[in-house]
Amino acid sequence: MTPSEPASPRSDPLRWKALVVLSISYLMVVLDISIVNVALPSIQTDLGFSPEDLQWVVSGYGLTFGGFLLLGGRAGDLLGRRRLFMVGLALFAVFSAMCALSTSDTMLIVARLLQGAASAVLAPSVFSITMVTFEEGPERNKALGILGAIAGAGAAIGVLLGGILTEYAGWEWVFWINVPIGIVAFLLVPRVVRESRVEGMARNFDSFGAAAVTAGLLLLVFGLTQANDAGWASAQTIGVLIASAVLIAVFLVIEARNRHALMPLGFFRRRTPTGANIVGVGLGMVVFSMFFLLSLYQQEVLGFSALETGVGYLAVALTAVVASGAAQALVTRLGVKPVLAFGMAMILGGLLWFTQISADGTYLADLLGGFLMIGVGLGFSFVPVSIAALGGVPPHEAGLASGLINTSQQIGGALGVAILTTVATTTTSDALASGTPQGEALVEGFSLAFWVAAGFAVAALVATLVWLRREDLATAPSEAPAAM
């Protein structure tokens, strides 16, 4: 116990004010994953992106975010969670400005990679500070439920805000908006957030592990996205994918042998957190790619403006906010498993709805029903999966647990966007080559991608039913979800 860490979370009178600052900062990070989606056509036109490279604006951010999250979580545990939180805020604001000032596709991709790395420093500190600030039980569940609600609703709110900013201020403002928010949060943190760290642990960092897994995933996404042009059987594609597999294997060897592993493999003996992270990967894969593809569908096929596209997502945002509040209450009453299973089933229903989109579709017929189901699914999925992944985790593993669930979602999102974009562009290219009109060819690609996304959702639903045991996760008003 350090002098800067309260003897008991309940002794911290500023804990709810601290949660406000943490929530605003976390919302900024979550928004930045989705806020660019509506701006993508404008970015593509202004900076000359190819269809294959455009997805790097989303997946590049997600890969460095997810790849360095565990390192960021461990650094916060050992060097000071508040200190790393403030460093992350400062870097995030700086790299956001760099994104806004980008004058080429390469510059923006590099800036997004750096911005993702800054998020990896910032995000795990949000959860680990929450873990040590609030006592385990209903109070911590409420705090984690708020952060889970932000994760669920933030993606939908981001595309709405992105449409407004792109229409009236230009795509650059989807990045500029982070600068004043980051500065205000940076100034407030020392006033309301107490410092905390794990004492008595060696200050060793598995930087080689972080570099290996991030490089491996970057090569995997590069290989997938370039395969349509280079050819799936080409030396480039095969070589890149083999190099990716080797680097990921090296990462696993490092983790198995390193005393200070970034991701101790023994952590996965806990059945419940393991199941939660499997579901987290599936959630990221379907949610991130869904917003990416539907933003393109609305603007490139239906002819919506950026503002109309953003307003169209209002149905998702409002439904997700309401559903998140209901999910938080139901998790305490019914437990995590039934709430999460219902949420994943609703997301699956929404994806199946989107498989039926058409080239001459309308918002009411082709999108609204799916948006409403997705909104409910987001609220009923992100809240319980956050609690399942963190409940019962001891304070000295708070950074690891919070980094891991975020890692699962971010890497899942980056891989999902890459895989489904590859499916969509390959299908569209084949359709165009056979003489199909452009609008119908695009819809064929999007539709098949949503079928694949539905398959990922089914896998996540099965993981919920198989890996999470209801008796382990059922909660009462005075209990917290326990991880096995």
Phi and psi in degrees as a GROMACS rama.xvg file:
@    title "Ramachandran Plot"
@    xaxis  label "Phi"
@    yaxis  label "Psi"
@TYPE xy
-103.898  157.728  THR-2
-59.1264  -25.1141  PRO-3
-85.1255  -7.72666  SER-4
-105.786  125.227  GLU-5
-61.6919  146.743  PRO-6
-61.3687  -34.0276  ALA-7
-141.218  138.625  SER-8
-52.1275  -34.9898  PRO-9
-68.5398  -14.3777  ARG-10
-82.4544  -5.1694  SER-11
-90.5081  103.416  ASP-12
-72.7354  -11.9162  PRO-13
-100.586  10.1929  LEU-14
-62.2059  -35.7617  ARG-15
-76.3722  -32.6271  TRP-16
-66.8575  -38.7429  LYS-17
-61.1928  -39.7112  ALA-18
-63.9429  -34.0453  LEU-19
-61.6229  -47.0027  VAL-20
-65.8021  -42.2135  VAL-21
-61.9012  -41.502  LEU-22
-65.9461  -42.6773  SER-23
-62.3741  -42.6013  ILE-24
-66.0326  -42.4542  SER-25
-67.1792  -37.2448  TYR-26
-60.6168  -39.2334  LEU-27
-60.4003  -42.823  MET-28
-66.868  -45.609  VAL-29
-64.6331  -42.926  VAL-30
-58.995  -37.1889  LEU-31
-69.7354  -15.835  ASP-32
-72.6366  -37.0179  ILE-33
-110.213  -19.5098  SER-34
-63.9823  -25.0482  ILE-35
-78.4133  -15.6354  VAL-36
-59.1273  -46.2287  ASN-37
-68.3149  -27.733  VAL-38
-81.9115  -6.87616  ALA-39
-56.8146  -46.7304  LEU-40
-59.1038  -38.8935  PRO-41
-67.5525  -41.0799  SER-42
-63.3321  -42.0153  ILE-43
-60.5269  -43.1017  GLN-44
-67.9467  -46.7029  THR-45
-71.4042  -37.09  ASP-46
-106.174  0.0647424  LEU-47
72.5306  37.8054  GLY-48
-72.2691  143.048  PHE-49
-81.9174  158.842  SER-50
-57.0829  -36.5811  PRO-51
-70.9715  -36.6089  GLU-52
-83.4811  -17.5143  ASP-53
-60.5111  -35.1589  LEU-54
-64.194  -17.6538  GLN-55
-65.5861  -23.4838  TRP-56
-61.6848  -31.9049  VAL-57
-93.9494  -51.8474  VAL-58
-73.8565  -30.3553  SER-59
-61.5519  -43.4196  GLY-60
-62.0081  -45.8748  TYR-61
-65.5348  -34.6083  GLY-62
-70.2957  -47.5544  LEU-63
-71.0639  -32.3009  THR-64
-58.6376  -56.0586  PHE-65
-69.173  -37.2797  GLY-66
-65.9227  -32.5193  GLY-67
-107.356  5.57019  PHE-68
-61.4632  -44.673  LEU-69
-65.4259  -38.4722  LEU-70
-63.5806  -41.6236  LEU-71
-63.5423  -39.7843  GLY-72
-64.6614  -43.4402  GLY-73
-67.1605  -40.5621  ARG-74
-60.4242  -39.694  ALA-75
-65.2561  -40.8938  GLY-76
-60.5034  -38.6224  ASP-77
-93.2661  -36.5988  LEU-78
-96.6553  -14.2437  LEU-79
122.09  118.331  GLY-80
-67.2862  -41.854  ARG-81
-65.5935  -41.1113  ARG-82
-59.3836  -47.9912  ARG-83
-67.5072  -33.7822  LEU-84
-60.1018  -44.1121  PHE-85
-69.0337  -38.7616  MET-86
-61.2187  -43.9562  VAL-87
-61.379  -42.5049  GLY-88
-59.299  -46.0127  LEU-89
-63.6549  -47.0882  ALA-90
-64.8062  -38.9058  LEU-91
-61.9473  -41.9037  PHE-92
-64.5632  -42.4808  ALA-93
-64.0986  -46.8177  VAL-94
-73.8608  -24.9313  PHE-95
-64.5407  -41.9705  SER-96
-63.0878  -37.9052  ALA-97
-62.9913  -40.4192  MET-98
-60.4376  -45.1927  CYS-99
-64.0308  -29.8617  ALA-100
-90.3307  2.56459  LEU-101
-62.2168  138.518  SER-102
-118.183  2.55701  THR-103
-149.388  163.662  SER-104
-63.465  -39.3519  ASP-105
-64.4313  -42.8514  THR-106
-62.4686  -41.189  MET-107
-67.9608  -40.1911  LEU-108
-63.1686  -44.3957  ILE-109
-61.627  -43.805  VAL-110
-62.92  -38.3893  ALA-111
-68.0609  -37.0062  ARG-112
-61.1517  -43.7175  LEU-113
-67.6561  -38.7824  LEU-114
-63.837  -38.9065  GLN-115
-63.1702  -39.9258  GLY-116
-63.7499  -38.6005  ALA-117
-64.2279  -38.2432  ALA-118
-62.3613  -32.8822  SER-119
-67.3991  -24.7016  ALA-120
-80.7485  -37.5706  VAL-121
-78.892  -50.6149  LEU-122
-62.4814  -47.318  ALA-123
-63.7706  -28.5287  PRO-124
-65.8173  -30.6502  SER-125
-58.8224  -48.7174  VAL-126
-75.2074  -40.2579  PHE-127
-69.1884  -35.2229  SER-128
-64.5984  -41.2642  ILE-129
-61.3861  -41.51  THR-130
-61.181  -39.6322  MET-131
-91.6232  -7.04558  VAL-132
-93.9991  -29.9658  THR-133
-114.035  137.949  PHE-134
-70.7185  140.797  GLU-135
-61.7622  134.88  GLU-136
134.681  -157.177  GLY-137
-57.3273  -35.9761  PRO-138
-67.3794  -44.5321  GLU-139
-68.5593  -38.4266  ARG-140
-56.9841  -41.0123  ASN-141
-64.4075  -44.4511  LYS-142
-64.1968  -45.4795  ALA-143
-66.7965  -33.0792  LEU-144
-63.6635  -37.4197  GLY-145
-63.84  -44.6848  ILE-146
-66.2457  -37.2352  LEU-147
-64.4914  -38.0881  GLY-148
-64.4466  -38.1606  ALA-149
-63.4422  -41.8399  ILE-150
-62.8377  -39.5764  ALA-151
-73.6882  -43.9769  GLY-152
-86.8862  -24.4097  ALA-153
-60.8155  -38.5782  GLY-154
-62.4521  -41.0349  ALA-155
-72.0406  -40.9499  ALA-156
-62.5722  -35.6833  ILE-157
-60.9094  -43.6596  GLY-158
-69.5218  -31.2416  VAL-159
-66.1439  -49.4152  LEU-160
-64.4873  -37.3607  LEU-161
-61.6406  -38.3205  GLY-162
-63.9448  -43.2531  GLY-163
-64.0366  -48.0924  ILE-164
-65.3219  -42.3351  LEU-165
-64.653  -40.0386  THR-166
-68.7057  -42.6042  GLU-167
-104.845  -18.9199  TYR-168
-126.298  -17.695  ALA-169
105.707  154.282  GLY-170
-61.1495  -26.0697  TRP-171
-58.2951  -27.2354  GLU-172
-77.2855  -11.2374  TRP-173
-69.307  -16.9541  VAL-174
-101.955  -40.237  PHE-175
-59.1984  -30.925  TRP-176
-61.8291  -23.8274  ILE-177
-71.3981  -24.7657  ASN-178
-65.5428  -55.0151  VAL-179
-64.862  -35.6488  PRO-180
-63.525  -44.3811  ILE-181
-62.6746  -38.7958  GLY-182
-66.6079  -45.7007  ILE-183
-62.2309  -45.6726  VAL-184
-62.3776  -40.7365  ALA-185
-59.3081  -40.3351  PHE-186
-72.8452  -28.9109  LEU-187
-83.0345  -27.855  LEU-188
-54.3582  -49.5384  VAL-189
-62.5513  -20.433  PRO-190
-81.9368  -28.0696  ARG-191
-126.29  -13.859  VAL-192
-108.497  125.749  VAL-193
-84.114  149.025  ARG-194
-75.7777  146.306  GLU-195
-153.475  149.608  SER-196
-157.75  167.001  ARG-197
-91.8189  120.732  VAL-198
-92.2221  152.408  GLU-199
84.6797  5.71024  GLY-200
-106.167  143.248  MET-201
-63.8849  140.115  ALA-202
-89.1697  71.0773  ARG-203
-114.318  140.557  ASN-204
-125.19  132.654  PHE-205
-84.8359  65.9777  ASP-206
-68.8219  -32.4313  SER-207
-65.995  -39.2193  PHE-208
-62.1101  -45.3072  GLY-209
-61.8187  -42.6024  ALA-210
-66.1195  -40.3523  ALA-211
-65.0521  -47.5568  ALA-212
-69.4109  -36.9921  VAL-213
-68.008  -44.6114  THR-214
-63.5572  -39.8543  ALA-215
-61.879  -42.4938  GLY-216
-70.8138  -37.8602  LEU-217
-60.9237  -42.8374  LEU-218
-66.0387  -37.5289  LEU-219
-60.799  -47.5154  LEU-220
-64.9394  -41.0434  VAL-221
-61.0637  -45.4222  PHE-222
-61.5665  -41.8351  GLY-223
-66.5178  -43.3627  LEU-224
-75.9769  -26.4094  THR-225
-93.9277  -6.78775  GLN-226
-63.7204  -31.7955  ALA-227
-63.8825  -37.2265  ASN-228
-83.6738  -45.5252  ASP-229
-77.683  -24.9531  ALA-230
100.208  135.452  GLY-231
-66.2328  -27.5546  TRP-232
-97.9912  7.40798  ALA-233
-72.7099  158.114  SER-234
-61.5752  -36.6693  ALA-235
-62.473  -50.6714  GLN-236
-63.504  -47.8207  THR-237
-63.6098  -43.0535  ILE-238
-63.1914  -43.3655  GLY-239
-65.135  -43.0279  VAL-240
-67.8725  -36.0487  LEU-241
-65.9492  -43.8217  ILE-242
-60.9047  -38.8025  ALA-243
-61.5894  -46.7581  SER-244
-62.4618  -39.6998  ALA-245
-63.3154  -45.068  VAL-246
-65.2978  -39.2333  LEU-247
-67.4696  -37.1864  ILE-248
-64.7798  -40.4234  ALA-249
-60.1551  -41.8609  VAL-250
-57.9671  -45.2802  PHE-251
-65.69  -37.7674  LEU-252
-64.8565  -42.7476  VAL-253
-60.4987  -44.371  ILE-254
-66.3082  -32.8837  GLU-255
-73.9755  -26.5305  ALA-256
-107.157  -19.8869  ARG-257
-81.2397  126.194  ASN-258
-62.7738  -27.1944  ARG-259
-115.806  49.6277  HIS-260
-59.47  143.246  ALA-261
-62.9966  -41.1668  LEU-262
-131.144  83.6518  MET-263
-54.8975  121.696  PRO-264
-64.9686  -22.5986  LEU-265
-64.1032  -20.6683  GLY-266
-59.0113  -30.049  PHE-267
-81.007  4.12481  PHE-268
-73.1246  -18.9298  ARG-269
-76.0898  114.002  ARG-270
-65.5832  -43.9921  ARG-271
-68.3302  -50.7573  THR-272
-60.2524  -35.2317  PRO-273
-62.4124  -47.1626  THR-274
-60.9888  -40.5346  GLY-275
-61.7457  -37.881  ALA-276
-74.1056  -32.2554  ASN-277
-62.7722  -44.5552  ILE-278
-63.7164  -38.0691  VAL-279
-59.7761  -40.2382  GLY-280
-60.679  -46.835  VAL-281
-62.6864  -41.3188  GLY-282
-59.6944  -47.6847  LEU-283
-60.5957  -41.898  GLY-284
-61.3711  -42.5638  MET-285
-85.231  -37.407  VAL-286
-73.3989  -47.9085  VAL-287
-63.8871  -45.6435  PHE-288
-68.5848  -31.955  SER-289
-61.6571  -48.7517  MET-290
-64.0444  -38.4069  PHE-291
-61.0764  -50.9566  PHE-292
-70.1822  -41.2518  LEU-293
-69.5591  -29.8031  LEU-294
-64.615  -41.281  SER-295
-68.6127  -40.594  LEU-296
-59.9154  -46.1564  TYR-297
-65.439  -37.7884  GLN-298
-89.7037  -37.3066  GLN-299
-88.0772  -25.9084  GLU-300
-105.805  -51.0757  VAL-301
-82.5173  -12.998  LEU-302
77.2421  21.5249  GLY-303
-71.0564  149.898  PHE-304
-78.4848  171.153  SER-305
-60.3196  -40.5937  ALA-306
-65.9547  -44.9928  LEU-307
-61.8419  -38.0845  GLU-308
-64.3209  -45.1293  THR-309
-63.4608  -43.9553  GLY-310
-64.1798  -34.174  VAL-311
-59.2948  -31.8067  GLY-312
-77.9909  -4.35122  TYR-313
-58.9554  -33.724  LEU-314
-61.0713  -38.7415  ALA-315
-69.0733  -46.6743  VAL-316
-61.661  -49.659  ALA-317
-65.8736  -41.9936  LEU-318
-64.331  -39.9373  THR-319
-65.5133  -39.2477  ALA-320
-63.1107  -47.4367  VAL-321
-64.5373  -43.4753  VAL-322
-65.8996  -34.1361  ALA-323
-64.1243  -41.3698  SER-324
-63.0166  -42.6874  GLY-325
-66.6815  -39.2676  ALA-326
-64.5141  -39.5956  ALA-327
-59.1984  -42.6912  GLN-328
-70.2721  -39.5067  ALA-329
-71.7555  -31.5158  LEU-330
-61.5191  -41.3192  VAL-331
-66.2532  -34.0528  THR-332
-87.5341  -41.8741  ARG-333
-106.559  -21.8376  LEU-334
103.137  167.811  GLY-335
-71.5827  -45.1738  VAL-336
-58.7856  -51.4739  LYS-337
-65.6695  -35.0506  PRO-338
-67.4204  -45.086  VAL-339
-65.8429  -40.8226  LEU-340
-61.8492  -41.5748  ALA-341
-63.9771  -42.5027  PHE-342
-60.8685  -44.7477  GLY-343
-66.7456  -34.7751  MET-344
-64.9706  -38.1652  ALA-345
-68.5022  -39.1886  MET-346
-62.6824  -42.1157  ILE-347
-59.547  -43.9135  LEU-348
-60.1792  -41.0376  GLY-349
-64.7398  -41.0389  GLY-350
-65.4537  -40.0959  LEU-351
-63.2683  -35.9161  LEU-352
-58.9003  -43.3618  TRP-353
-73.2048  -16.0487  PHE-354
-66.5086  -15.0776  THR-355
-99.3625  11.9381  GLN-356
-60.9849  154.54  ILE-357
-132.586  162.215  SER-358
-68.1654  -28.698  ALA-359
-110.819  33.6629  ASP-360
-74.0239  174.534  GLY-361
-129.872  163.699  THR-362
-62.1109  -46.3699  TYR-363
-65.3512  -42.2389  LEU-364
-81.4747  -38.8623  ALA-365
-100.509  -21.7329  ASP-366
-122.234  -40.9216  LEU-367
-57.8672  -48.9663  LEU-368
-59.1314  -42.7984  GLY-369
-65.5823  -39.4531  GLY-370
-61.3119  -41.4141  PHE-371
-65.1185  -43.0401  LEU-372
-65.0722  -41.6711  MET-373
-63.4399  -41.3499  ILE-374
-59.2196  -46.2396  GLY-375
-62.5178  -42.912  VAL-376
-62.8559  -39.1854  GLY-377
-61.9344  -48.045  LEU-378
-63.2353  -38.9668  GLY-379
-86.4784  0.705601  PHE-380
-110.334  -50.252  SER-381
-68.3159  -35.9395  PHE-382
-64.2134  -55.4932  VAL-383
-67.9794  -33.1595  PRO-384
-69.0311  -32.1649  VAL-385
-66.2597  -42.8536  SER-386
-68.0787  -42.5195  ILE-387
-62.3348  -37.4779  ALA-388
-74.9803  -23.7304  ALA-389
-114.664  -19.5371  LEU-390
-62.2355  132.123  GLY-391
80.0327  0.54911  GLY-392
-76.866  128.894  VAL-393
-65.0122  154.334  PRO-394
-55.4048  -35.4265  PRO-395
-71.8361  -9.0796  HIS-396
-113.346  13.1978  GLU-397
-61.3643  -42.5545  ALA-398
-65.2625  -40.9664  GLY-399
-62.4548  -49.5623  LEU-400
-64.4042  -44.5763  ALA-401
-69.0899  -37.9996  SER-402
-65.5886  -36.6529  GLY-403
-68.1153  -43.4102  LEU-404
-68.3106  -36.4928  ILE-405
-67.61  -39.7488  ASN-406
-59.0669  -45.8439  THR-407
-57.524  -46.048  SER-408
-68.9605  -41.7418  GLN-409
-70.7532  -45.9038  GLN-410
-66.2083  -40.673  ILE-411
-57.8442  -43.1184  GLY-412
-62.9531  -45.5745  GLY-413
-63.8101  -44.1541  ALA-414
-67.7466  -38.4224  LEU-415
-62.3368  -45.2748  GLY-416
-61.5893  -43.3544  VAL-417
-64.6608  -46.8807  ALA-418
-65.7788  -47.9676  ILE-419
-73.55  -30.5786  LEU-420
-65.5054  -41.2809  THR-421
-61.8384  -44.159  THR-422
-59.3651  -47.1516  VAL-423
-65.6015  -48.3257  ALA-424
-68.1197  -37.4506  THR-425
-64.5036  -45.5453  THR-426
-63.8832  -42.5091  THR-427
-63.8256  -43.0249  THR-428
-61.1862  -43.0229  SER-429
-64.3597  -39.7846  ASP-430
-66.6384  -41.2495  ALA-431
-63.5708  -39.978  LEU-432
-63.9911  -26.7341  ALA-433
-90.1082  4.57642  SER-434
94.9908  8.067  GLY-435
-69.8707  135.251  THR-436
-55.8601  152.466  PRO-437
-58.5232  -45.8914  GLN-438
-59.6955  -44.8262  GLY-439
-68.829  -34.8181  GLU-440
-65.1415  -42.2176  ALA-441
-61.6362  -42.4304  LEU-442
-65.2689  -38.4392  VAL-443
-58.9062  -42.1868  GLU-444
-66.2882  -46.1061  GLY-445
-63.0903  -42.0595  PHE-446
-62.5664  -46.4364  SER-447
-63.7199  -38.0797  LEU-448
-61.1531  -38.4398  ALA-449
-69.6891  -31.3587  PHE-450
-63.2967  -42.5956  TRP-451
-64.6412  -41.3952  VAL-452
-61.1029  -38.9504  ALA-453
-61.4269  -35.8056  ALA-454
-63.2123  -40.9742  GLY-455
-62.9015  -39.513  PHE-456
-64.6432  -38.8613  ALA-457
-61.1932  -43.6132  VAL-458
-60.9458  -41.2067  ALA-459
-66.9808  -37.1931  ALA-460
-65.3396  -43.4224  LEU-461
-62.2089  -41.4781  VAL-462
-60.8602  -38.2886  ALA-463
-61.2329  -45.2314  THR-464
-73.3208  -31.5749  LEU-465
-91.1762  -43.1419  VAL-466
-86.0989  -31.3166  TRP-467
-95.2872  121.843  LEU-468
-94.7197  126.291  ARG-469
-59.0396  -38.6778  ARG-470
-67.4435  -23.2472  GLU-471
-80.4398  -25.7385  ASP-472
-110.267  -10.2421  LEU-473
-61.8374  135.28  ALA-474
-122.535  150.823  THR-475
-115.689  169.044  ALA-476
-54.4534  -27.0275  PRO-477
-102.902  6.62351  SER-478
-122.302  156.342  GLU-479
-107.427  156.27  ALA-480
-63.774  136.694  PRO-481
-103.368  135.634  ALA-482
-92.6055  138.909  ALA-483
